[in-house]
């Protein structure tokens, strides 16, 4: 069987699972890293907001690209992002104080 990118599918070609990475001390994230706070805050958003933020900031898609992926109008994407930012702002304000 092959993957979508044409590579053979098998254990040697699979990415390590998150649980396996968590047990590797060398790959353990720095608890003082502010990106952990950002990822946690985004993970706690309601799904429509979380997906929009993830596609915009972690995948780098434009509003129009997100609209196509989600099959919603671009205005809906902008609204979801705006509402997500409203929720994230107080949760992440401490990062701006430093």
N, C-alpha and C positions, 0 to 999 in steps of 0.2 A: 504494500500500500504506500502511496506517496502523499506528501503534504501539499497544501495549496501552492507553495513556492517551488514544487517539483522535487524537493529533497525526499529521500526515503524516510518513512515513519518508523521509528523504532526507539528502544530505550537509549541508544547512544546519541540520538538526535533530539531528544526531549530536553527542555530546560529544566533545571532543578526546581523542585517544589519549594514554596515559601517556607514550609516547615523544616525542610532540610537546610535551607539557608539560615534559619533562625538558630540552629544548633552550632553553626560555624562561628567561633569567636572572632575570626578575622573579618567576617562579613557583617558582624553585629553593628547596627547603626549607633552613632554617637548620641547619647540621650540629650545632649545640649544642642544638637543640630536643629535649627528652627524649621527646617523642611518637614520634620516629623510632626510638629504642631500643625503645619498647613495640611499635610495629608490626613491627619486625624480629624481636623475640623471639616475638611471636604468630605471625608467618609461618613460623617454624621449628618450631612445634609439629606433632605428628602431626595429620592431617586431622580426626579426630573432636573433638579438643580445640580445634583452631584454629577450626573452624566454630562450636562452642558459645560460645567466648569472643567471636568476632566478632559473633554474633547477640546476645549478652547486652550487650556493652559498646559496640560500634560501631553496632548497629542498635537497641539499647535494648529488646529483647524480654524478657519475663518468662520464668521457667523453664517455665511451662505453655505459653506461646506457642512457645518453642523446641521443646518436646516435640511439639507439633502439627506444626510445620514439618518436623521430622526423623522423624516417625512413630516416636518412642521414648517410653518412660515418663519422667515428670518426674524420677524418681529417677535415671535414667540421665543426664539432663542435669546434675543436681546432682553426680553422681560425676565426669563428664567435666570440669566446671568446677573441682571440687576438685583433681583430678589435674593439670589445666592450671595452676592457681595454684601447686601444689607445684613444677612445673617452671619457672614464670616467676619465682618468688620469688628464687632465687639469681642469675638472669640480670639482674634489675632492682634488686637490693639497693642498688647504687650510687646509684640515684635517691633513695633514702630518706636517704642519708647527708648530702646537701647541706642 
